[in-house]
Amino acid sequence: MDAFTAGLLQRIKAAETDLTLARETGDDFLAEVEQGELDDLHRLAAEHGVEIHASTV
């Protein structure tokens, strides 16, 4: 796995974790921000052929 792929997958995992925390604490604004970040990261992964296996969210 190259550095780009590893970094992207790490950022996706962090965004998923942050989104879960935002939802659990009832922070709707932060949840929207994190969902947007996650959507952008998934789009970027798809554009570069990076497979995302298991999502925690």
Secondary structure, DSSP 8 states (H G I E B T S, - for coil): --HHHHHHHHHHHHHHHHHHHHHHHT-HHHHHHHHHHHHHHHHHHHHTT--------
